Amino acid sequence: MTALISLHNNTLGRLEMTSGWLTPTLARLVFAATLLVYYWNSAKTKLGSGFFGFLSPSDGAYVQIFPKAMEAVSYDSSQLGIFHWAIAVAGTWAEFLLPALILIGLLSRFAAIGMIGFIWVQTIVDVSGHGAALGNWFTAAPNILDQRTLWTFLLLVIVINGAGPLSVDRILRIK
């Protein structure tokens, strides 16, 4: 039994020594592989037309972010106010910028905190505005709560450990 414990400690102990750089690097890689394109594609649906589309959200942006408000104005976004416009623009920019910052590892801890907030606001809108079922933990069927918790955990790895050695954060720290 001692030999088995020794083998375990020697083998996996070496892996533990790499966790300072391996864990945050893998977290960013998994984020890029699974959520980066998801959020960028979502952001693209919110852009208005033309060169200044990033300042003029599409009707789809308002429907996604303010479903009940859009229904109340018969899906005419021109009837919504400056508050709705500011939130739609900020949400669109956040969907582009926060994942990009995590991808390159610039201000990655702040970007990951921002993404966590974004995910839970998105979840609230999905449940209260679009009628999605939140679900419960510890059930056999995967649900939104399970999914968003996993996304949050992935981002918490970056919040806690930073972006890792292959990042702009690390380059800036060296200089």
C-alpha positions in Angstrom: 0.0 0.0 0.0 2.9 2.4 0.8 4.3 1.8 -2.7 1.0 2.7 -4.3 0.7 5.9 -2.2 4.3 6.7 -3.1 3.6 6.2 -6.8 0.5 8.3 -6.6 2.3 11.1 -4.8 5.4 11.1 -7.1 3.4 10.9 -10.3 0.6 13.4 -9.5 2.8 15.6 -7.3 4.7 16.5 -10.5 1.4 17.5 -12.2 0.5 19.7 -9.2 3.8 21.6 -9.7 2.6 22.6 -13.2 -0.7 23.9 -12.0 0.6 27.5 -11.6 0.9 27.8 -15.4 -1.0 24.9 -16.8 -4.4 25.5 -15.1 -4.9 29.1 -16.2 -3.5 28.4 -19.7 -5.9 25.5 -20.1 -8.8 27.6 -18.7 -8.2 30.2 -21.4 -7.9 27.6 -24.1 -11.1 25.9 -23.1 -12.8 29.3 -22.9 -11.6 30.1 -26.5 -12.7 26.7 -27.7 -16.1 26.7 -26.2 -17.4 30.2 -25.4 -15.4 32.7 -27.5 -17.2 32.1 -30.8 -20.6 31.7 -29.0 -20.4 35.2 -27.6 -18.9 36.8 -30.7 -21.7 35.3 -32.9 -24.2 36.5 -30.4 -22.7 40.0 -30.5 -22.8 40.1 -34.3 -26.5 39.6 -34.2 -26.8 42.7 -32.1 -24.9 45.1 -34.5 -26.9 47.6 -36.5 -26.2 48.2 -40.1 -23.5 50.3 -41.6 -20.1 51.5 -40.4 -21.5 52.8 -37.1 -23.5 49.6 -36.4 -21.7 49.2 -33.1 -23.4 52.4 -31.9 -26.8 51.5 -33.3 -28.0 48.1 -32.0 -30.3 46.0 -34.3 -33.9 45.3 -33.3 -32.6 41.8 -32.5 -30.4 43.2 -29.8 -33.4 44.8 -28.1 -35.4 41.6 -28.5 -32.7 39.5 -26.9 -31.9 41.9 -24.1 -35.4 43.4 -23.4 -37.9 40.9 -24.7 -40.9 42.1 -22.6 -40.1 45.8 -23.3 -40.0 45.1 -27.0 -43.2 43.2 -26.9 -44.8 46.1 -25.0 -43.9 48.5 -27.9 -44.9 46.1 -30.6 -41.3 45.4 -31.5 -40.5 49.0 -32.5 -37.2 49.7 -30.9 -37.4 53.4 -31.7 -40.0 53.7 -28.9 -37.4 52.6 -26.3 -35.3 55.2 -24.5 -31.7 56.1 -24.0 -31.4 53.6 -21.1 -32.4 50.7 -23.3 -30.0 51.9 -26.0 -27.1 52.3 -23.5 -27.6 48.8 -22.1 -27.9 47.3 -25.6 -24.7 49.0 -26.8 -22.8 48.1 -23.6 -24.0 44.5 -23.8 -22.9 44.2 -27.4 -19.5 45.7 -26.7 -19.1 43.4 -23.7 -19.8 40.3 -25.8 -17.0 41.4 -28.2 -14.4 42.9 -25.8 -14.5 40.7 -22.7 -13.9 37.4 -24.6 -11.2 39.1 -26.7 -9.4 40.3 -23.5 -9.6 36.8 -22.1 -8.3 35.3 -25.4 -5.2 37.5 -25.4 -4.8 37.5 -21.7 -5.0 41.3 -21.2 -6.7 42.4 -17.9 -7.8 38.8 -17.8 -8.9 38.8 -14.2 -11.2 41.8 -14.7 -12.5 40.5 -18.0 -13.3 37.1 -16.4 -15.2 38.9 -13.5 -17.0 40.9 -16.2 -17.9 37.7 -18.1 -19.2 36.1 -14.9 -21.5 39.1 -14.3 -22.5 39.0 -18.0 -23.3 35.3 -17.8 -25.6 35.7 -14.8 -27.4 38.8 -16.2 -27.8 36.7 -19.4 -29.3 33.9 -17.3 -31.7 36.2 -15.5 -32.9 37.6 -18.9 -33.2 34.0 -20.3 -35.3 32.9 -17.4 -37.4 36.0 -16.7 -37.6 37.5 -20.2 -37.5 34.5 -22.5 -39.2 31.9 -20.2 -36.3 29.4 -20.1 -36.4 27.0 -17.3 -33.5 27.5 -14.8 -33.5 24.0 -13.6 -31.9 22.6 -10.4 -28.5 21.3 -9.4 -28.1 17.6 -8.6 -30.5 16.3 -11.1 -30.0 13.8 -14.0 -31.0 16.3 -16.7 -28.5 19.0 -17.6 -30.1 22.5 -17.5 -29.2 26.2 -17.7 -28.2 26.4 -14.1 -25.7 23.5 -14.6 -24.3 25.1 -17.8 -23.9 28.5 -16.4 -22.3 27.2 -13.3 -19.7 25.4 -15.3 -19.0 28.5 -17.3 -18.6 30.5 -14.1 -16.2 27.9 -12.6 -14.1 28.1 -15.8 -13.9 31.9 -15.5 -13.2 31.7 -11.7 -10.0 29.7 -12.6 -8.9 32.8 -14.5 -10.0 35.2 -11.8 -8.0 33.2 -9.2 -4.9 32.2 -11.2 -4.7 34.9 -13.8 -4.1 34.3 -17.5 -0.9 32.2 -17.3 2.4 32.6 -18.9 1.2 32.9 -22.5 -0.6 36.2 -22.0 -0.3 40.0 -22.5 -0.7 40.3 -18.7 2.5 38.3 -18.2 4.4 40.3 -20.8 3.4 43.6 -19.3 4.4 42.3 -15.8 7.9 41.2 -17.0 8.6 44.8 -18.3 
